[in-house]
């Protein structure tokens, strides 16, 4: 059986490979210690630089989990259409921060968000989650490695 080989990749190279990947699974730790995962869209805000941004509502378990424990994980999977013949996966370990500043919302807002948050950046009880990567691992077909931040 052939083993995956170690590969090097810069953050810029990773960002190129991640371009167009919209959905990530955000993993948090619940009050009882269990892990909870939920798909999150970055709504086209995919110019990856080690930070990811997602919008949600204030009264969600996601927000409760992050307030209790800011250690989170993100999993991205590249589309087979983009990577013919191989799969591309990214796992981000990082810290989440909850942002409630409308000026920051505006910097990351896209028109697609209007269907989820009636009222745009002025929607009541909206919060943005920022995940800052501490370690990034990738699997690209038969190659794998860690991207230094």
Legacy VTK file of the C-alpha trace (Angstrom):
# vtk DataFile Version 3.0
C-alpha trace
ASCII
DATASET POLYDATA
POINTS 149 float
0.000 0.000 0.000
1.354 3.391 -0.981
1.677 5.936 1.853
0.968 9.628 1.482
4.109 11.675 1.021
4.988 14.793 2.974
4.711 18.040 1.047
5.446 21.693 1.713
2.949 24.435 0.985
3.014 28.149 1.750
-0.007 30.028 3.041
-0.293 31.751 -0.354
-0.289 28.377 -2.163
-2.901 27.066 0.265
-5.035 30.171 -0.347
-4.890 29.518 -4.112
-6.086 25.943 -3.585
-8.832 27.078 -1.195
-10.153 29.776 -3.553
-13.770 29.010 -4.286
-14.318 26.701 -1.303
-17.242 28.321 0.439
-18.393 25.822 3.071
-16.435 24.792 6.138
-17.532 22.586 9.007
-16.968 24.559 12.214
-16.358 22.370 15.273
-16.848 23.689 18.801
-16.971 22.087 22.235
-20.388 21.966 23.919
-21.066 22.514 27.643
-20.903 18.768 28.361
-17.596 18.388 26.528
-19.035 16.853 23.344
-17.932 18.143 19.980
-20.477 19.908 17.786
-19.998 20.500 14.073
-22.049 22.616 11.748
-21.590 23.756 8.146
-20.813 27.446 7.824
-20.595 29.537 4.674
-18.040 32.275 4.281
-20.242 33.627 1.461
-17.483 34.050 -1.061
-15.140 35.769 1.426
-12.521 33.153 0.556
-9.270 35.069 0.086
-7.692 32.960 2.805
-4.917 34.521 4.883
-5.176 32.418 8.037
-8.462 33.984 9.136
-12.012 32.892 8.361
-15.222 34.847 8.902
-18.769 33.587 9.347
-22.050 35.230 10.351
-24.616 33.743 12.712
-27.229 34.821 15.229
-26.447 35.756 18.810
-28.794 33.149 20.349
-27.159 30.055 18.812
-25.333 27.186 20.472
-22.361 28.129 18.300
-22.032 31.479 20.089
-22.530 29.844 23.516
-19.832 27.278 22.735
-17.319 29.911 21.587
-17.968 32.095 24.626
-17.184 29.095 26.833
-14.210 27.760 24.836
-12.693 29.662 21.925
-10.699 26.655 20.639
-12.325 25.579 17.386
-11.653 23.535 14.279
-12.561 24.117 10.642
-12.664 21.477 7.911
-12.694 22.444 4.245
-13.010 20.052 1.311
-12.076 21.048 -2.196
-14.593 20.400 -4.917
-13.804 17.428 -7.144
-14.572 19.768 -10.090
-11.662 21.975 -9.047
-9.270 19.125 -8.306
-9.877 16.451 -10.928
-8.427 13.104 -9.917
-7.755 13.956 -6.289
-9.386 15.303 -3.174
-8.193 18.332 -1.261
-8.851 18.728 2.463
-7.834 21.376 4.969
-8.084 21.196 8.764
-7.619 24.426 10.700
-7.038 24.499 14.449
-7.607 27.966 15.798
-9.252 30.392 18.147
-12.622 31.993 17.509
-13.549 35.523 18.417
-17.062 36.949 18.378
-17.365 40.328 16.676
-20.351 42.615 17.145
-19.029 45.683 15.309
-21.117 46.782 12.305
-18.132 48.396 10.559
-16.379 45.018 10.626
-19.593 43.330 9.418
-19.643 45.678 6.446
-16.072 44.765 5.467
-17.084 41.073 5.155
-20.691 41.409 3.986
-21.802 40.061 0.606
-25.239 40.370 -1.009
-25.817 36.605 -0.579
-26.049 37.163 3.180
-29.236 39.217 2.750
-31.258 36.011 2.256
-30.111 34.733 5.684
-30.066 37.995 7.632
-33.038 40.214 6.838
-31.955 43.783 7.423
-28.333 43.265 6.371
-25.678 44.407 8.823
-28.462 46.034 10.843
-30.249 42.711 11.368
-30.985 42.258 15.065
-28.860 39.823 17.056
-26.297 39.214 14.321
-22.733 38.297 15.247
-19.645 37.513 13.198
-17.271 34.701 14.068
-13.609 35.218 13.250
-11.411 32.120 13.352
-7.682 32.814 13.473
-5.637 29.765 12.518
-2.902 28.487 14.785
-2.119 25.365 12.785
-3.241 24.272 9.333
-2.942 20.740 7.968
-3.738 19.749 4.404
-4.178 16.608 2.351
-3.845 16.990 -1.407
-4.351 13.644 -3.085
-1.408 11.528 -1.901
0.434 14.487 -0.384
0.005 15.988 3.073
1.642 18.600 5.228
1.358 21.462 7.659
1.252 25.096 6.603
3.218 27.442 8.823
1.327 30.545 9.874
LINES 1 150
149 0 1 2 3 4 5 6 7 8 9 10 11 12 13 14 15 16 17 18 19 20 21 22 23 24 25 26 27 28 29 30 31 32 33 34 35 36 37 38 39 40 41 42 43 44 45 46 47 48 49 50 51 52 53 54 55 56 57 58 59 60 61 62 63 64 65 66 67 68 69 70 71 72 73 74 75 76 77 78 79 80 81 82 83 84 85 86 87 88 89 90 91 92 93 94 95 96 97 98 99 100 101 102 103 104 105 106 107 108 109 110 111 112 113 114 115 116 117 118 119 120 121 122 123 124 125 126 127 128 129 130 131 132 133 134 135 136 137 138 139 140 141 142 143 144 145 146 147 148
